[in-house]
Amino acid sequence: MIELSLTLIALAALLALYFGVRYLRTRQFMPYHAVVAGRAWDELEPGVQTIIRGMLRTIGGGFVTYGFALLWLLVPLSRGEPWAHWAILTFSAPALGPTLYVTLALRKFAPTAKTPVVPASIAIALVLAGVGASWLA
């Protein structure tokens, strides 16, 4: 059961790292941002573009940090250290909760925007299933 737990949490970490790198490397906002904004990237003033790039880098850095934290927490979790379960949940709640909230809020505002609701939901499900499996191990 611990192998399942480690695999699920590692998958959540890899998903976070993927999105983190994607947001760190992007030069403009995502297509769903354009739908919500009602304007293309080129229609934004340079100052607004700079602010948005900064926010995207901050978000990307947060996801990379979260992904690496999960990967590091696999070590104590594999040893059966009970605090690791709580640490994973403690990091995951502020990382994934607002992410899911924002993706849903943006979709509510602009229903045609293809916000990453599914990846955010999958990450939450992976973490919860992984921590649940570790408790059963």
Number of C-alpha atoms within 10 A of each C-alpha: 13 18 12 15 25 23 15 21 27 22 20 27 25 20 19 26 21 16 19 23 16 17 24 21 13 13 15 17 16 15 14 18 18 14 19 18 14 11 11 13 18 9 9 12 9 11 9 11 17 14 11 15 19 13 15 22 20 15 19 23 18 19 26 24 17 24 27 17 16 27 18 14 20 21 13 13 22 14 10 15 11 12 11 21 21 11 14 22 16 11 14 20 13 11 19 19 13 12 18 19 13 15 20 17 14 21 19 12 11 17 13 12 18 17 23 16 17 12 17 22 15 14 22 21 15 21 26 20 16 26 24 14 17 22 15 10 12
